[in-house]
Amino acid sequence: MPTPSMEDHIEQIYLLIENKGYARVSDIAEALSVLPSSVTKMVQKLDKDGYLVYEKYRGLTLTSKGEKLGKRLVKRHELLEQFLKLIGVDEERIYEDVEGIEHHLSWNSIDRIADLVQLLEEDSLLVKRLEAMKEQ
């Protein structure tokens, strides 16, 4: 089971590869606001644990295990952002709140939130009620 720090690194690597086609240690460090040496240590651990393949000076690639987890982590993040928007959390708080809660919810809880988001999106009256409650 990956730690929250491992998840952050895998998620960021996945996003970089999706957006740029590659992920370099310096890009990961910048995105996570950590030192490149910290990223190198984590990348070596993720390589050892089978989430990616890292070759010094040649870059890294996600394994199928790492890609599957990366995709799932990105979806979790997006789902939580969507959920917080739907329930009326102020836009400027959403990213910070998601970062604070995403590693503390079980996958079962994430699945139930996904069900709730789907219900909210299908029921515009319910969304209007939530918006009205926010204005009170």
N, CA, C and O atoms as a DFTB+ gen file, in Angstrom:
544 C
 N C O
     1  1       0.854      -1.188       0.000
     2  2       0.000       0.000       0.000
     3  2       0.892       1.241       0.000
     4  3       1.702       1.426       0.908
     5  1       0.742       2.091      -1.020
     6  2       1.578       3.285      -1.086
     7  2       1.223       4.302       0.003
     8  3       0.067       4.425       0.407
     9  1       2.224       5.011       0.457
    10  2       2.024       6.081       1.438
    11  2       1.448       7.308       0.727
    12  3       1.463       7.362      -0.502
    13  1       0.940       8.297       1.478
    14  2       0.466       9.525       0.840
    15  2       1.548      10.200      -0.014
    16  3       1.246      10.718      -1.089
    17  1       2.775      10.199       0.444
    18  2       3.859      10.801      -0.332
    19  2       4.101      10.030      -1.631
    20  3       4.326      10.628      -2.683
    21  1       4.053       8.711      -1.550
    22  2       4.205       7.898      -2.758
    23  2       3.063       8.192      -3.728
    24  3       3.281       8.317      -4.933
    25  1       1.856       8.301      -3.201
    26  2       0.706       8.599      -4.047
    27  2       0.880       9.955      -4.729
    28  3       0.601      10.086      -5.921
    29  1       1.336      10.963      -3.988
    30  2       1.547      12.286      -4.580
    31  2       2.546      12.218      -5.727
    32  3       2.340      12.833      -6.773
    33  1       3.614      11.478      -5.532
    34  2       4.626      11.344      -6.578
    35  2       4.076      10.598      -7.800
    36  3       4.287      11.025      -8.935
    37  1       3.384       9.501      -7.571
    38  2       2.822       8.732      -8.681
    39  2       1.802       9.574      -9.448
    40  3       1.795       9.584     -10.679
    41  1       0.950      10.273      -8.719
    42  2      -0.060      11.122      -9.355
    43  2       0.616      12.197     -10.212
    44  3       0.209      12.434     -11.349
    45  1       1.632      12.834      -9.672
    46  2       2.318      13.892     -10.408
    47  2       3.056      13.349     -11.633
    48  3       3.033      13.963     -12.700
    49  1       3.705      12.204     -11.475
    50  2       4.396      11.570     -12.603
    51  2       3.389      11.225     -13.697
    52  3       3.638      11.469     -14.878
    53  1       2.264      10.662     -13.303
    54  2       1.223      10.316     -14.269
    55  2       0.767      11.561     -15.033
    56  3       0.653      11.533     -16.259
    57  1       0.505      12.652     -14.306
    58  2       0.053      13.889     -14.942
    59  2       1.108      14.462     -15.882
    60  3       0.782      14.916     -16.979
    61  1       2.356      14.445     -15.461
    62  2       3.419      14.963     -16.318
    63  2       3.543      14.160     -17.605
    64  3       3.673      14.728     -18.690
    65  1       3.504      12.852     -17.482
    66  2       3.599      11.999     -18.671
    67  2       2.391      12.229     -19.582
    68  3       2.537      12.277     -20.804
    69  1       1.212      12.371     -18.999
    70  2       0.012      12.622     -19.794
    71  2       0.103      13.962     -20.528
    72  3      -0.282      14.064     -21.693
    73  1       0.613      14.982     -19.844
    74  2       0.634      16.332     -20.410
    75  2       1.851      16.637     -21.269
    76  3       1.738      17.347     -22.268
    77  1       3.014      16.109     -20.894
    78  2       4.247      16.441     -21.601
    79  2       4.851      15.279     -22.378
    80  3       5.693      15.466     -23.256
    81  1       4.405      14.081     -22.038
    82  2       4.970      12.905     -22.678
    83  2       6.134      12.315     -21.911
    84  3       6.633      11.248     -22.269
    85  1       6.573      12.983     -20.869
    86  2       7.690      12.514     -20.048
    87  2       7.615      13.175     -18.672
    88  3       6.891      14.151     -18.475
    89  1       8.367      12.632     -17.737
    90  2       8.464      13.210     -16.387
    91  2       9.923      13.179     -15.968
    92  3      10.536      12.114     -15.896
    93  1      10.466      14.340     -15.695
    94  2      11.845      14.432     -15.210
    95  2      11.820      14.727     -13.719
    96  3      10.856      15.288     -13.199
    97  1      12.888      14.345     -13.043
    98  2      13.000      14.584     -11.603
    99  2      12.788      16.064     -11.307
   100  3      12.086      16.406     -10.356
   101  1      13.376      16.932     -12.093
   102  2      13.254      18.379     -11.841
   103  2      11.799      18.845     -11.980
   104  3      11.345      19.697     -11.216
   105  1      11.071      18.288     -12.956
   106  2       9.663      18.656     -13.133
   107  2       8.815      18.189     -11.951
   108  3       7.941      18.910     -11.471
   109  1       9.089      16.984     -11.501
   110  2       8.346      16.419     -10.364
   111  2       8.622      17.250      -9.116
   112  3       7.701      17.586      -8.371
   113  1       9.891      17.580      -8.892
   114  2      10.282      18.374      -7.718
   115  2       9.585      19.734      -7.733
   116  3       9.074      20.192      -6.711
   117  1       9.572      20.366      -8.891
   118  2       8.928      21.678      -9.009
   119  2       7.425      21.583      -8.734
   120  3       6.870      22.407      -8.007
   121  1       6.777      20.585      -9.311
   122  2       5.332      20.422      -9.145
   123  2       4.943      20.126      -7.698
   124  3       3.889      20.559      -7.232
   125  1       5.792      19.392      -6.996
   126  2       5.492      19.016      -5.606
   127  2       6.135      19.948      -4.583
   128  3       5.928      19.787      -3.380
   129  1       6.913      20.921      -5.056
   130  2       7.617      21.869      -4.176
   131  2       8.524      21.150      -3.180
   132  3       8.508      21.430      -1.981
   133  1       9.314      20.216      -3.711
   134  2      10.294      19.495      -2.892
   135  2      11.642      19.525      -3.608
   136  3      11.732      19.917      -4.772
   137  1      12.671      19.112      -2.907
   138  2      14.005      19.087      -3.494
   139  2      14.148      17.926      -4.484
   140  3      13.577      16.856      -4.275
   141  1      14.912      18.141      -5.559
   142  2      15.143      17.047      -6.507
   143  2      15.734      15.798      -5.845
   144  3      15.423      14.679      -6.252
   145  1      16.577      15.981      -4.835
   146  2      17.157      14.819      -4.151
   147  2      16.071      13.983      -3.468
   148  3      16.175      12.757      -3.416
   149  1      15.037      14.637      -2.948
   150  2      13.911      13.911      -2.334
   151  2      13.152      13.122      -3.389
   152  3      12.739      11.988      -3.148
   153  1      12.970      13.725      -4.555
   154  2      12.278      13.043      -5.644
   155  2      13.084      11.837      -6.103
   156  3      12.525      10.768      -6.345
   157  1      14.394      12.007      -6.223
   158  2      15.246      10.896      -6.651
   159  2      15.115       9.715      -5.701
   160  3      15.010       8.572      -6.144
   161  1      15.120       9.981      -4.404
   162  2      14.964       8.903      -3.415
   163  2      13.609       8.218      -3.563
   164  3      13.512       6.992      -3.507
   165  1      12.563       9.025      -3.752
   166  2      11.224       8.455      -3.878
   167  2      11.110       7.664      -5.176
   168  3      10.515       6.587      -5.189
   169  1      11.664       8.176      -6.257
   170  2      11.614       7.485      -7.542
   171  2      12.327       6.132      -7.440
   172  3      11.868       5.137      -8.001
   173  1      13.432       6.108      -6.732
   174  2      14.152       4.841      -6.539
   175  2      13.295       3.855      -5.754
   176  3      13.283       2.661      -6.053
   177  1      12.575       4.357      -4.745
   178  2      11.689       3.486      -3.967
   179  2      10.530       2.992      -4.825
   180  3      10.170       1.816      -4.769
   181  1       9.951       3.883      -5.614
   182  2       8.840       3.488      -6.486
   183  2       9.291       2.486      -7.543
   184  3       8.526       1.608      -7.942
   185  1      10.539       2.621      -7.993
   186  2      11.122       1.655      -8.927
   187  2      11.230       0.294      -8.244
   188  3      10.839      -0.728      -8.808
   189  1      11.757       0.293      -7.039
   190  2      11.923      -0.948      -6.271
   191  2      10.569      -1.624      -5.999
   192  3      10.470      -2.851      -5.989
   193  1       9.539      -0.810      -5.782
   194  2       8.206      -1.338      -5.475
   195  2       7.388      -1.674      -6.723
   196  3       6.241      -2.109      -6.615
   197  1       7.969      -1.474      -7.897
   198  2       7.319      -1.894      -9.127
   199  2       6.333      -0.918      -9.738
   200  3       5.556      -1.301     -10.612
   201  1       6.343       0.351      -9.297
   202  2       5.424       1.343      -9.856
   203  2       5.991       2.043     -11.093
   204  3       5.242       2.562     -11.920
   205  1       7.319       2.050     -11.209
   206  2       7.947       2.682     -12.352
   207  2       9.310       2.061     -12.610
   208  3       9.838       1.301     -11.799
   209  1       9.854       2.407     -13.755
   210  2      11.208       1.984     -14.103
   211  2      12.032       3.249     -14.204
   212  3      11.715       4.152     -14.977
   213  1      13.097       3.305     -13.411
   214  2      13.944       4.493     -13.362
   215  2      15.360       4.125     -13.758
   216  3      15.972       3.228     -13.180
   217  1      15.867       4.832     -14.750
   218  2      17.254       4.666     -15.169
   219  2      17.932       6.013     -15.021
   220  3      17.540       6.988     -15.663
   221  1      18.941       6.067     -14.180
   222  2      19.654       7.318     -13.930
   223  2      20.092       7.936     -15.249
   224  3      20.653       7.263     -16.113
   225  1      19.825       9.228     -15.387
   226  2      20.157      10.025     -16.578
   227  2      19.339       9.667     -17.814
   228  3      19.545      10.258     -18.874
   229  1      18.426       8.722     -17.703
   230  2      17.625       8.345     -18.866
   231  2      16.137       8.622     -18.628
   232  3      15.349       8.548     -19.570
   233  1      15.748       8.929     -17.429
   234  2      14.350       9.221     -17.152
   235  2      13.614       8.049     -16.535
   236  3      14.219       7.088     -16.058
   237  1      12.317       8.149     -16.555
   238  2      11.499       7.124     -15.924
   239  2      10.225       6.894     -16.724
   240  3       9.762       7.760     -17.466
   241  1       9.681       5.714     -16.549
   242  2       8.399       5.360     -17.149
   243  2       7.585       4.601     -16.104
   244  3       8.132       3.861     -15.286
   245  1       6.301       4.794     -16.144
   246  2       5.425       4.057     -15.236
   247  2       5.235       2.636     -15.750
   248  3       5.116       2.406     -16.954
   249  1       5.208       1.696     -14.824
   250  2       4.841       0.329     -15.180
   251  2       3.318       0.297     -15.319
   252  3       2.653       1.290     -15.025
   253  1       2.774      -0.804     -15.751
   254  2       1.309      -0.894     -15.840
   255  2       0.682      -0.712     -14.458
   256  3      -0.384      -0.110     -14.328
   257  1       1.345      -1.231     -13.433
   258  2       0.874      -1.066     -12.050
   259  2       0.872       0.420     -11.669
   260  3      -0.089       0.908     -11.074
   261  1       1.939       1.129     -12.008
   262  2       2.045       2.550     -11.695
   263  2       1.072       3.393     -12.491
   264  3       0.487       4.342     -11.969
   265  1       0.899       3.042     -13.764
   266  2      -0.034       3.782     -14.613
   267  2      -1.470       3.602     -14.128
   268  3      -2.242       4.559     -14.082
   269  1      -1.817       2.383     -13.772
   270  2      -3.170       2.102     -13.265
   271  2      -3.437       2.903     -11.985
   272  3      -4.498       3.510     -11.837
   273  1      -2.468       2.900     -11.065
   274  2      -2.637       3.648      -9.820
   275  2      -2.654       5.148     -10.101
   276  3      -3.474       5.870      -9.533
   277  1      -1.769       5.619     -10.960
   278  2      -1.733       7.048     -11.290
   279  2      -3.062       7.533     -11.829
   280  3      -3.561       8.583     -11.425
   281  1      -3.624       6.777     -12.726
   282  2      -4.917       7.130     -13.319
   283  2      -5.996       7.168     -12.240
   284  3      -6.837       8.067     -12.219
   285  1      -5.961       6.196     -11.357
   286  2      -6.957       6.130     -10.273
   287  2      -6.806       7.315      -9.307
   288  3      -7.799       7.867      -8.833
   289  1      -5.560       7.696      -9.022
   290  2      -5.309       8.821      -8.122
   291  2      -5.770      10.135      -8.733
   292  3      -6.334      10.981      -8.039
   293  1      -5.536      10.310     -10.021
   294  2      -5.987      11.523     -10.713
   295  2      -7.509      11.583     -10.715
   296  3      -8.093      12.641     -10.480
   297  1      -8.146      10.454     -10.981
   298  2      -9.614      10.417     -10.970
   299  2     -10.157      10.730      -9.578
   300  3     -11.164      11.425      -9.441
   301  1      -9.487      10.214      -8.543
   302  2      -9.912      10.497      -7.166
   303  2      -9.852      12.001      -6.909
   304  3     -10.789      12.591      -6.371
   305  1      -8.745      12.601      -7.299
   306  2      -8.553      14.038      -7.087
   307  2      -9.645      14.829      -7.820
   308  3     -10.260      15.725      -7.241
   309  1      -9.879      14.498      -9.079
   310  2     -10.892      15.195      -9.868
   311  2     -12.286      14.998      -9.281
   312  3     -13.083      15.936      -9.251
   313  1     -12.585      13.798      -8.821
   314  2     -13.885      13.509      -8.224
   315  2     -14.106      14.360      -6.973
   316  3     -15.183      14.927      -6.787
   317  1     -13.092      14.448      -6.124
   318  2     -13.237      15.234      -4.905
   319  2     -13.396      16.713      -5.210
   320  3     -14.156      17.407      -4.534
   321  1     -12.690      17.204      -6.219
   322  2     -12.877      18.603      -6.642
   323  2     -14.310      18.820      -7.119
   324  3     -14.956      19.801      -6.753
   325  1     -14.790      17.904      -7.929
   326  2     -16.151      17.985      -8.463
   327  2     -17.170      17.968      -7.322
   328  3     -18.118      18.753      -7.319
   329  1     -16.971      17.077      -6.363
   330  2     -17.876      16.963      -5.218
   331  2     -17.910      18.260      -4.414
   332  3     -18.984      18.754      -4.073
   333  1     -16.745      18.806      -4.114
   334  2     -16.701      20.033      -3.323
   335  2     -17.343      21.205      -4.065
   336  3     -17.983      22.054      -3.446
   337  1     -17.176      21.255      -5.381
   338  2     -17.846      22.294      -6.180
   339  2     -19.357      22.139      -6.080
   340  3     -20.078      23.115      -5.872
   341  1     -19.829      20.908      -6.228
   342  2     -21.273      20.652      -6.204
   343  2     -21.909      21.021      -4.870
   344  3     -23.057      21.461      -4.827
   345  1     -21.167      20.843      -3.785
   346  2     -21.761      21.164      -2.478
   347  2     -21.501      22.610      -2.061
   348  3     -21.846      23.023      -0.954
   349  1     -20.881      23.376      -2.975
   350  2     -20.781      24.814      -2.756
   351  2     -19.547      25.309      -2.035
   352  3     -19.554      26.428      -1.521
   353  1     -18.497      24.528      -1.977
   354  2     -17.255      25.000      -1.360
   355  2     -16.678      26.089      -2.255
   356  3     -16.690      25.964      -3.479
   357  1     -16.170      27.164      -1.640
   358  2     -15.578      28.265      -2.393
   359  2     -14.434      27.767      -3.261
   360  3     -13.588      26.995      -2.809
   361  1     -14.415      28.216      -4.520
   362  2     -13.426      27.776      -5.510
   363  2     -11.993      27.871      -4.996
   364  3     -11.190      26.968      -5.230
   365  1     -11.670      28.948      -4.305
   366  2     -10.286      29.144      -3.851
   367  2      -9.873      28.187      -2.735
   368  3      -8.688      28.097      -2.414
   369  1     -10.813      27.484      -2.148
   370  2     -10.522      26.522      -1.073
   371  2     -10.424      25.085      -1.587
   372  3      -9.846      24.226      -0.922
   373  1     -10.977      24.830      -2.744
   374  2     -11.166      23.453      -3.200
   375  2      -9.846      22.686      -3.309
   376  3      -9.737      21.588      -2.763
   377  1      -8.851      23.230      -3.995
   378  2      -7.600      22.490      -4.197
   379  2      -6.960      22.133      -2.852
   380  3      -6.555      20.993      -2.628
   381  1      -6.879      23.107      -1.979
   382  2      -6.271      22.869      -0.665
   383  2      -7.056      21.833       0.136
   384  3      -6.468      20.978       0.798
   385  1      -8.369      21.911       0.074
   386  2      -9.198      20.936       0.798
   387  2      -9.017      19.525       0.238
   388  3      -8.904      18.560       0.992
   389  1      -8.989      19.416      -1.085
   390  2      -8.794      18.095      -1.695
   391  2      -7.444      17.525      -1.280
   392  3      -7.350      16.351      -0.921
   393  1      -6.405      18.343      -1.326
   394  2      -5.079      17.890      -0.905
   395  2      -5.096      17.412       0.551
   396  3      -4.378      16.481       0.917
   397  1      -5.918      18.054       1.365
   398  2      -5.990      17.694       2.774
   399  2      -6.754      16.412       3.067
   400  3      -6.488      15.742       4.065
   401  1      -7.703      16.067       2.202
   402  2      -8.549      14.908       2.514
   403  2      -8.310      13.685       1.643
   404  3      -8.660      12.574       2.042
   405  1      -7.723      13.858       0.467
   406  2      -7.705      12.752      -0.490
   407  2      -6.990      11.499       0.005
   408  3      -7.359      10.392      -0.387
   409  1      -5.990      11.645       0.844
   410  2      -5.244      10.478       1.317
   411  2      -5.875       9.830       2.554
   412  3      -5.419       8.788       3.025
   413  1      -6.922      10.461       3.067
   414  2      -7.514       9.978       4.314
   415  2      -8.858       9.286       4.122
   416  3      -9.513       8.907       5.093
   417  1      -9.259       9.127       2.880
   418  2     -10.516       8.451       2.596
   419  2     -10.233       7.072       2.009
   420  3      -9.312       6.894       1.212
   421  1     -11.033       6.115       2.416
   422  2     -10.899       4.773       1.846
   423  2     -11.433       4.784       0.415
   424  3     -12.173       5.685       0.020
   425  1     -11.050       3.779      -0.340
   426  2     -11.568       3.674      -1.707
   427  2     -13.071       3.424      -1.683
   428  3     -13.774       3.821      -2.613
   429  1     -13.575       2.777      -0.641
   430  2     -15.016       2.587      -0.511
   431  2     -15.715       3.935      -0.342
   432  3     -16.763       4.172      -0.943
   433  1     -15.137       4.814       0.472
   434  2     -15.711       6.151       0.642
   435  2     -15.670       6.925      -0.670
   436  3     -16.618       7.634      -1.007
   437  1     -14.577       6.790      -1.406
   438  2     -14.457       7.459      -2.704
   439  2     -15.563       6.964      -3.651
   440  3     -16.175       7.757      -4.366
   441  1     -15.807       5.663      -3.647
   442  2     -16.868       5.101      -4.490
   443  2     -18.243       5.648      -4.105
   444  3     -19.071       5.913      -4.977
   445  1     -18.492       5.819      -2.790
   446  2     -19.783       6.353      -2.356
   447  2     -19.907       7.830      -2.734
   448  3     -20.993       8.284      -3.096
   449  1     -18.820       8.572      -2.656
   450  2     -18.837       9.975      -3.086
   451  2     -19.120      10.044      -4.584
   452  3     -19.856      10.922      -5.034
   453  1     -18.546       9.131      -5.354
   454  2     -18.812       9.078      -6.796
   455  2     -20.307       8.847      -7.048
   456  3     -20.896       9.467      -7.934
   457  1     -20.904       7.963      -6.274
   458  2     -22.344       7.720      -6.405
   459  2     -23.135       8.990      -6.098
   460  3     -24.090       9.321      -6.801
   461  1     -22.729       9.696      -5.043
   462  2     -23.414      10.925      -4.650
   463  2     -23.248      12.012      -5.711
   464  3     -24.204      12.723      -6.022
   465  1     -22.053      12.145      -6.263
   466  2     -21.807      13.129      -7.323
   467  2     -22.713      12.837      -8.518
   468  3     -23.308      13.746      -9.096
   469  1     -22.809      11.572      -8.875
   470  2     -23.671      11.194     -10.000
   471  2     -25.119      11.578      -9.708
   472  3     -25.812      12.111     -10.575
   473  1     -25.570      11.307      -8.492
   474  2     -26.933      11.641      -8.097
   475  2     -27.152      13.153      -8.152
   476  3     -28.171      13.618      -8.662
   477  1     -26.195      13.915      -7.626
   478  2     -26.316      15.370      -7.635
   479  2     -26.351      15.918      -9.054
   480  3     -27.117      16.836      -9.346
   481  1     -25.538      15.367      -9.931
   482  2     -25.507      15.845     -11.309
   483  2     -26.789      15.510     -12.058
   484  3     -27.174      16.228     -12.980
   485  1     -27.448      14.431     -11.670
   486  2     -28.694      14.024     -12.320
   487  2     -29.901      14.760     -11.746
   488  3     -30.952      14.813     -12.385
   489  1     -29.765      15.324     -10.560
   490  2     -30.896      15.961      -9.886
   491  2     -30.614      17.452      -9.710
   492  3     -30.075      17.868      -8.685
   493  1     -30.977      18.248     -10.702
   494  2     -30.696      19.681     -10.661
   495  2     -31.445      20.369      -9.515
   496  3     -30.966      21.374      -8.990
   497  1     -32.594      19.854      -9.123
   498  2     -33.334      20.438      -8.005
   499  2     -32.530      20.314      -6.716
   500  3     -32.482      21.246      -5.913
   501  1     -31.907      19.171      -6.525
   502  2     -31.078      18.962      -5.338
   503  2     -29.899      19.931      -5.328
   504  3     -29.555      20.469      -4.276
   505  1     -29.281      20.159      -6.474
   506  2     -28.173      21.104      -6.578
   507  2     -28.654      22.511      -6.246
   508  3     -27.958      23.255      -5.554
   509  1     -29.829      22.882      -6.729
   510  2     -30.385      24.209      -6.423
   511  2     -30.622      24.360      -4.921
   512  3     -30.383      25.427      -4.356
   513  1     -31.091      23.298      -4.279
   514  2     -31.287      23.343      -2.824
   515  2     -29.961      23.550      -2.093
   516  3     -29.884      24.313      -1.130
   517  1     -28.922      22.862      -2.562
   518  2     -27.595      23.046      -1.962
   519  2     -27.104      24.476      -2.137
   520  3     -26.529      25.051      -1.212
   521  1     -27.322      25.051      -3.304
   522  2     -26.913      26.418      -3.567
   523  2     -27.678      27.382      -2.666
   524  3     -27.097      28.336      -2.147
   525  1     -28.969      27.145      -2.475
   526  2     -29.793      27.988      -1.611
   527  2     -29.304      27.903      -0.170
   528  3     -29.283      28.911       0.536
   529  1     -28.911      26.709       0.273
   530  2     -28.409      26.545       1.637
   531  2     -27.122      27.325       1.824
   532  3     -26.887      27.879       2.897
   533  1     -26.287      27.378       0.803
   534  2     -25.029      28.103       0.888
   535  2     -25.272      29.600       1.071
   536  3     -24.534      30.272       1.792
   537  1     -26.315      30.118       0.411
   538  2     -26.608      31.543       0.475
   539  2     -27.201      31.974       1.820
   540  3     -27.217      33.164       2.133
   541  1     -27.679      31.032       2.601
   542  2     -28.305      31.376       3.901
   543  2     -27.292      31.784       4.927
   544  3     -27.654      32.100       6.061
